[in-house]
Amino acid sequence: THLNTYESVTPDPDVDVIIIGAGISGSAAAKALHDQGASVLVVEANDRIGGRTWTEQEGAPGGPIDYGGMFIGETHTHLIELGTSLGLEMTPSGKPGDDTYIVAGNVLRAPDDQLDPNLPFVPEFLSSLKALDELADSVGWDQPWASPNAAALDSKTVATWLAETIESEEVRRLHTVIVNTLLGADPYEVSLLYWAYYVSECEGIQSLMGTRDGAQWAWWFGGAAQVSWRIADAIGRDKFLLEWPVDRIEHDESGVTLFSGQRSLRARHIVIAMSPLAANQIRFEPALPTSRAQLQARAPMGRYYKVQARYPSSFWVEQGYSGALLDTEDVGVFLLDGTKPTDTLATLIGFIGGSNYDRWAAHTPQERERAFLDLLVKAFGPQAADPSYFHETDWTQQEWAKGGPVTYMPPGVLANFGAALRDPVGKVHFAGTEASFQWSGYMEGGVRAGQKAAAAIAEELERTANKGALV
């Protein structure tokens, strides 16, 4: 009897909090908890710290390179405060010159971000962006599933809305590239409710499309993953356990036990700082509530290539181009100039997602490189044909991220299961950029979600400590 009693005793926690995922969200949660005196551990499946921010400082000629998330928006206050507190410095991302659109086979210049209003499709394009913002405002970012038309909007795809509301084929194609680029999914896959929510929580479609302001305003000198690296240095690299993929979680009222193969750790609380799809690889005992389990099973990650070409000089800027380009024809790419003042080579960065990713992935690496450079030649001239460096990152091949840049939701998910994005399950809390109220899909969302989960746990730890003191 004594032995049986002894064996049933729950083991003491190793630490107050274990965070699963060493991306920017998990790292931000770890720092916030550590700064408040909690003992923390971060476990990470990858062999590197940073998650969907992935910086190579020595890996490419010309300067540090971000293979993942990199953009700081004008209103990304939590990220800016965190990064600057760690000693990082920002540089504006925008370049002078005309933006470029390739529509219906024509290369169009857009001075001051503006397409020529006399082009036949432009008035409808501008009015459709306004209509999208109005729809987004009606849904909001706080509780989109509770908005008046949530069920009706969640029964439709974005493609249906485009077909119903837009006459011009050129305008539909522009919207298709925008959705593919921002979510890594095609309009026919994405719930209209989710798209309206996403536009709302990122402060409008103009902000999301910004090439020198809005969501794409600045970068960190030296690369985005440094935020997580510097947090690890500040709280102790020994607190970060790499190549520690969690495959099972047992949770009860007294705490949580994590398993990775034969290894295990126990904590009073955990934070799962992962996308819903990535978290779906973990077995939970007892099982998660239906709403959270359904969300994890039914909310995929986008499909995404990030393609980068580096050159001896920014010849496009010398020709009066900003390097920003939206192509509806050949590749379906959204392109930006990614050159920092400290770089010794100039960089053009292309984002290819969703159905454009599918077409792109069907070709060989050599064919893809040729097609990408052909597009740059079409837009900026023959100097684009011969880069000093070319690299593509296929985010679907990142085993633990499962895709990029962000989660999207098909019809029927957000209205029914959206609240489970943020709601804790006992001692299990959720972070990752998808759990943020605003700027989900950006580093800012990751930081906000991590800090919010940390604040909730810190409050609970304090309440428990006070209760213990009273006893």
Summary of the structure (lengths in Angstrom):
residues: 471
radius of gyration: 23.0
end to end distance: 29.3
largest distance: 87.3
contacts: 1726
relative contact order: 0.20
helix: 41%
strand: 21%
